Amino acid sequence: LLASTVEMEPLLERLVVSVRNILQCDRVVLYRLDDSWHGTFVAEALPADADAENARSGWLGAPTAAELQQLGAWHKGQLLKAMANATPVAAESESAEGHRGELPLCLCDDGTAIDSSELTVLTTVGVKAHCTVPLYNGSQLWGLLLCYQHGRARRWRTVERQQLRYLGQQLSRFIQQSLLQQQQQRQIQTLQSEKAAALAANQSKSEFLANMSHELRTPLNAILGFTQVLQGEAADALPPDQRQSVDIISRSGEHLLRLVNDILDMSKIEAGQMVLNEQSFDLHQLLATLEDMLRLRAESKGIALTFRYPEDTPQYIHADEQKLRQILLNLLGNAIKFTQVGEVTCRVWAEYLEPDSQTANPIQLFIAVEDTGPGINGEALETLFEAFHQVQGTGRPQEGTGLGLTISRRFVQLMGGKLGVISELGSGSTFTVRIPCQWRAQAQPVDTTTPVVAPTRGYRMLVTDDDATSRLLLTKLFGAAGHEIRQAANGQEAVKIWHEWKPDLVWMDIRMPLMDGCEATRRIKAADIDNQTTVIALTASAFEEQRQMMLASGCIDLVRTPLRREELQ
């Protein structure tokens, strides 16, 4: 029975019936103790004709709940006295059995070891002989197996005592295993509940990030976009003081955008939403682009900016280009910001490794960004990569979120690499990056089957966005170049206008009411049999997954807002 049953409650019910049949006694019960040493009867076996048996034996019927509790407490007290007086025996297989002594405890109707108060308890429930077997959970007393004789006196035979003793040992093992299984099951259920709650929390955080990204970037798109309009064609018409004001608005907007991007990136990392988007790209072109982008900033401070890499540095590598770009921008931007005199140098080189069965053309890409700035003391180095931390007391300007280095290190770790720093106060700093990747003979092929937007005149463009300000911005940017523009406020309008007008290019926002950009793009491309219309997605989201979703729907590319004039050319 013990070997074939894994559920405790059904087994205990069957067990007391089996024991009663074997011993041919009147009644067998299981009494379970709780933490306060009170207890309850959890299983009971009586004769099938219990009422007739009770009448013949003079037993006045089933005891009340209070009487059962009194009887259980009495058994417990008798058992504890017996355990205290008995000499412990050697353990057979469980260490706890060394405390059980000469048990079970057997009493009969001649009053042996029973005083008057104890006899009153037994008489109340009609017990004339009983045998008590302790049950253990490990070394802790779990309960009692109680065998009663009501109708007549009985002396328990040695073989019956041995059988009950053995049964108590086996049942104790089963109880311990069952309770352990129940505990493990509860732990599993708790972990599953916690996992479900964590997944729900992450989902809520992802939705929050998506909404916040959209809500923050949409007004920034208007601020920076219309600033570009003023800095472009209208710049000559503005007085110098107003041009200066426009430039201040532009710089402040760009600074705010960097803060928003840092916070959103950090939030995505913490939410586990940051993923790698690896592809083959031109490393030399990336470095040249960064050099052109940062040179004016360095020259405005009177410091030199130098990029150096040996001839054997691979031109094409397979890695996450966007994250590598962000890492370099953060490190070089900090170096330029904190360096007042001297130079900033970016060194790049590669270590070629032996290929293995899983990786072709493996390399270790090394990057070192060196500056002649104020340096960092040893105490500050220990907390340099902590979120929202900025070095104090070194004459370094305090601006930004303090997330740039934290995000850079997380990006490097996500790419399987390591970011470190060597610095000494007054001697500048060197940040080193090591990233495992692969070299390629050429960059990833680019799909050229669909024409890319060119700044020529005469394009028919459909601007689709639920935000009227964003539609107006694109209309001004492209209308000034001579393109014909129509607008749609949602996906349904866009599909309808496309069928009526057949535009050359559709700028498609992703998040819109009634019909989103993905569905609208799918319907347009399904009807565009000759592939005459190019669709480019617009999004204020910071999530890379949206790029893949929009490309799959039929867009040739995705442009993130705030818009950049150079990205639209």
Steps between C-alpha positions, in 0.01 A plus 500: 500500500778743591695419185205541264346821635649848475207711629504522879131554582359202304773276638429586861131416454587162348774435754282514811253259338783255418647518851162436661442198276844357579478550878128426522459784748192715546632834384814653337555875471777738389561801721706785352679756717532865406774749587334588831490130601126486463363264241216362296381155394562477124395140423287236672396136443195353676305178461250503214221450754644748746170573670431131572855447617476798731177368651650155565820639654331759717674779310267795522554617142758709320684748724440870459761727346600623845536143627713407200728797564526397866582144402760613248666725756507210746667271245756767426582537869532124547726477196727778619539336841584170336754665270662679795531182707600261223857430396559615141578224251742508209365656183407256226489731197379837628690701759175604666426143606772521761250690719214253488596258775292192577192609310213456424344571837245231594244511781221262595192502722673386819601861566875446461680839490166679519396722790143594585491821293639320196254213546216753497609627159506146354169407659333807350551366150468132589865397447602176675832447323706700258833507317666829400760527219692825448532642146788730405587755238877467516589555864178685583196322646227532233214304653373172649356176364245386764351150522203454742316207650158599635300184558746288698834489673801429280868443545695588186724219380869555432458432129221761484720754670785424259267533203374833625851621572613412148188658354568821697854516361385451141211740536734762648723474194198537274376802696837668471518438124141613445545819697822570310318449169221730614754763600676469164166525320414814694841644416447421132157662508645803677779528243250467217284771655802725548612433142155584367497817708849593374396440139192714553713771659747488211215519252362802682845658504539434126164661429593793722832545321333485159244760607758726664729477199214604274377778728849649552629470146188638331529857643880483461445421133303822465757707694804370315325466166369855476833624634664336199248674274598836651870416475458406137317704241385765751840555661601791280176682574554492877685776687824383669351502850209282385735260321692475827174421683414231246846346545449495879163328455665244271786425741267477798265270309790275398618489861151408618482231232827347623366494856178334387692243295730415791213451743301291252805287414569437868136412560503257207812334637346463846179361348696243296374656175843578353598254227786469251444584134813360337585550136805554280606864459793720401703570814727752321196696381355501853824643640519762225140605564565539873815700433312742273214524751722581800777703339319834517421446867866431575628791289260739673685422825843526340592132545610245240292193411688210342386155379773242451478140383760281323461378144413145607190620689209328319283734297188289541389331820187318620364657820232737627588823320256724685620393844866530400425850367331593828792365705750705298283812513471476878872443556619759247234751608612472863865531403436820301273643768750449784816593308584872503854488358681242288344226291261207484615188317296198390711191424345193339668168425408133466643169614429220253410167661496142377157402363305222669198286414254764624660832397648590164761776472504587874680810624535701816433867423686741728422869545688748718374856556777713651472858622721760670225612736511539880496126569310311767616408850500141626199541729285639218606217266325247726157655435563640151268257320211523747172641371440873555852540640716796406857565608521782754776741592727473192398812314294285264174662383192350663244446224304211353331212678808309614378202293734511200771276643248268663320450170830456315614229738163320474518518119855360502394219736197425281740464206713259704786741567657704776536872571770630734681821592850605602532848647699705742406841635676766293620256231199441280297181447495201265181300449551160339242283325539135396222346290495153338367510145574372148670658202338492157632533147220748420203669663154348514328535159256792477163456333498748210182376331296785650603861426621710792376855552705757311481879534378542141186700427162359410443210738146433612519434873233383743572598861310272742503590870230548763691801638413812298823676599712214368306502172554874469874466564550243223281706269722804555825305467405334172260761363782753498698264276223497238332171584122460487367408845175351627418408859319215677416487871482119530558177314151482351536844342844407370370187322209696349725785375750251359232333286381841372837673453772233471781701672867426437589502867306445823632616835320264738469552875474172693268588789167637377132454586252303285778329303868495594792545264584131470154403378477800267838416348402137446183603317680754284780261404250220432321727250824650358558222248757697296687610813472867407461636853775520761392489865727630778391455860504779757511419871554675829573165666842410636453126442705329231235229459277749319752524216471128427121517527473786251750350258297179505183695416658647184690815603849548355629676811405658832579856607481591866373835613612765573576530128837609367516691173807301395314171555223611266729588209 
